[in-house]
Amino acid sequence: MARFALAAFMLYGPFLWCVLRRESPQRYGLTWRWDPALVQSVLFWCGFTLIPLTGVAWFWPTGGIPRTIPWEVVGQLVMAGTTAAIVEEIFFRGWVQSSLRPWVGTMGRVVLVSALFAASHMIFQSRPLFLATFFPGLIMGYLRERHDTVSAPLLYHALCNVWAVWFFPNP
């Protein structure tokens, strides 16, 4: 129940904030925009990060590749990973990163929000490996700043989660 409540707050809180303050969601990057430059940028960063990580996964001590996961489970994990990407990007890159704009410079915002993002992964499961989410958080923060929308980091995050389901289904 606590996970559901937290996810609901993270998903709807930024939009409620906009309504209560009579601000446009666009101010927080809460717009859905897809253009060729955005997609190209996301694909570049996926290639830059996921191709080398595939090599790491190949030699990871928990088993060989390809992983054998029942298709029903894969579908559930992909949906969970995509949902997590939507919720987390709306909250972290949309609301938090944008809210810091008046007080913190671009690089500081990206680093600070990436640290908060990584720390948030420790709330329900205290596994130090989850702190590694700081590094893709930097890329997602950059994508948010570069394209002025959460669409780019959301797509990158969802693709990374799908990759993680295949290579590291049970971290």
C-alpha positions in Angstrom: 0.0 0.0 0.0 2.9 2.4 0.8 4.4 1.8 -2.7 1.1 2.6 -4.3 0.6 5.8 -2.2 4.1 7.0 -3.0 3.7 6.3 -6.7 0.3 8.1 -6.8 1.9 11.1 -5.0 4.8 11.1 -7.5 2.6 10.8 -10.5 -0.3 13.2 -9.6 1.5 15.5 -7.2 3.3 17.6 -9.9 0.0 18.1 -11.8 -1.9 19.0 -8.6 1.0 21.4 -7.9 0.4 23.1 -11.3 -3.3 23.3 -10.7 -3.1 24.8 -7.3 -0.5 27.3 -8.3 -2.2 28.0 -11.7 1.0 27.2 -13.5 1.3 25.4 -16.8 2.6 21.8 -16.7 4.8 22.9 -19.6 6.9 25.0 -17.1 7.9 21.7 -15.5 8.5 19.9 -18.8 5.3 17.9 -18.3 4.6 17.8 -22.0 4.7 14.9 -24.5 6.7 15.9 -27.5 8.4 13.6 -30.0 10.6 15.0 -32.7 13.4 13.4 -34.7 16.2 15.2 -32.7 14.7 14.0 -29.4 14.4 10.4 -30.6 17.9 10.5 -32.1 19.4 11.8 -28.9 17.7 9.1 -26.8 18.9 6.4 -29.2 22.4 7.8 -29.1 22.5 7.6 -25.3 20.9 4.1 -25.3 23.7 2.9 -27.6 26.4 4.7 -25.6 25.3 3.2 -22.3 23.5 -0.1 -23.0 25.9 -1.6 -25.6 28.8 -1.5 -23.1 26.6 -2.7 -20.3 25.6 -5.6 -22.3 29.2 -6.7 -22.3 29.2 -6.4 -18.5 26.0 -8.4 -18.3 27.5 -11.1 -20.4 30.1 -11.8 -17.7 27.9 -11.1 -14.7 28.2 -13.9 -12.2 24.4 -14.7 -11.9 24.1 -16.6 -15.1 24.6 -16.7 -18.9 22.9 -14.8 -21.7 20.3 -15.1 -22.9 18.3 -15.3 -19.7 15.3 -17.6 -19.7 12.3 -15.8 -18.3 8.7 -16.9 -18.9 7.0 -14.5 -21.4 4.2 -13.7 -18.9 6.8 -12.6 -16.4 8.7 -10.6 -19.1 5.4 -8.8 -19.9 4.8 -8.0 -16.3 8.3 -6.7 -15.7 8.2 -4.6 -18.9 4.9 -3.0 -17.8 6.3 -2.4 -14.3 9.5 -0.9 -15.7 7.6 1.3 -18.1 5.2 2.5 -15.4 8.1 3.2 -13.0 9.8 5.3 -15.8 6.6 7.4 -16.3 6.1 8.0 -12.5 9.8 8.7 -11.7 10.4 11.0 -14.7 7.3 13.1 -14.1 8.4 13.5 -10.5 12.2 13.8 -10.6 13.0 15.3 -14.0 9.7 17.0 -14.4 8.8 18.5 -11.0 11.9 18.4 -8.8 14.5 19.3 -11.5 12.3 22.1 -12.8 11.5 23.4 -9.3 15.2 23.8 -8.5 15.7 26.0 -11.6 15.5 29.4 -9.7 18.1 28.4 -7.2 20.5 25.9 -8.7 22.4 26.0 -12.0 21.9 23.3 -14.7 24.7 21.0 -13.8 23.9 21.3 -10.1 20.2 20.4 -10.8 21.1 17.4 -12.8 23.6 16.1 -10.2 21.3 16.8 -7.2 18.2 15.2 -8.8 20.3 12.2 -9.9 21.4 11.7 -6.3 17.9 12.0 -5.0 16.7 9.6 -7.8 19.4 7.0 -6.8 18.6 7.4 -3.1 14.9 6.9 -3.8 15.7 3.4 -5.1 16.8 2.4 -1.6 13.5 3.2 0.0 11.8 -0.2 -0.3 14.8 -2.4 -1.1 18.2 -1.6 0.5 20.5 -2.9 -2.2 23.6 -0.9 -2.8 23.6 -1.8 -6.5 20.5 0.4 -6.8 22.7 3.5 -6.1 24.2 2.9 -9.6 21.0 4.5 -10.9 22.8 7.8 -10.2 24.7 7.4 -13.5 21.7 7.0 -15.9 20.0 9.7 -13.8 22.7 12.1 -15.1 21.8 11.2 -18.7 18.1 11.5 -18.0 18.7 14.9 -16.3 20.7 16.0 -19.4 18.0 14.9 -21.7 15.4 16.8 -19.7 17.5 20.0 -19.9 18.4 19.5 -23.6 14.9 18.9 -24.9 12.8 20.8 -22.3 10.4 17.9 -21.8 10.2 14.8 -19.8 9.5 12.8 -23.0 13.2 12.3 -23.7 14.3 11.0 -20.3 11.1 9.0 -20.0 11.8 7.2 -23.2 15.5 6.6 -22.2 14.4 5.4 -18.8 11.8 3.0 -20.2 14.3 1.5 -22.7 16.9 1.1 -19.9 14.3 -0.7 -17.7 13.3 -3.0 -20.6 17.1 -3.8 -21.1 17.4 -4.4 -17.3 14.5 -6.8 -17.3 16.3 -9.0 -19.9 19.8 -8.8 -18.4 19.2 -8.4 -14.7 15.7 -9.6 -14.0 16.3 -10.1 -10.3 18.9 -7.6 -9.0 
